Amino acid sequence: MKIGELSSASGTPVQTVRFYEQEDLLPAPRRTAGNFRIYEAPHLERLLLIRYCRGLDMSLDEIRVLLRVKDDPSAACGDVNVVLDEHIGHVSRKLKELRLLEAQLKQLRQQCGEQRSSDQCGILAGMTQAAQKPDSAARESSPLRSIHGH
């Protein structure tokens, strides 16, 4: 199948298929005399696995480890367990950060319970005050910052 067909069959944009090839997650397909990529059923199977892993919020490096083990049928799956255990820890930390973010947002929301002019908005005043704290650690430790990696 051509790249457009693989894209449709997997629900993956063509650019993403090419990206996974460049990242060596998806093996390069054979090419026709006209230099068109020709994908086989194993490409689709692998792409669907990659997409499933991305849906679990796994990083490309984590997926590489999983694919490396999958590609070696005689390999022990201990590395798979390690990847999953580490990823579960990552998800747990992210959930904790999201709960902190939720609490922060709820606290801000309580600062303005009724319609007012923007210069009287408790939420904007609270955000402005927090952003201007001389202690930049308060801004750096924001749950939103750590979740998005900024």
Summary of the structure (lengths in Angstrom):
residues: 150
radius of gyration: 23.0
end to end distance: 40.2
largest distance: 69.1
contacts: 345
relative contact order: 0.07
helix: 67%
strand: 3%
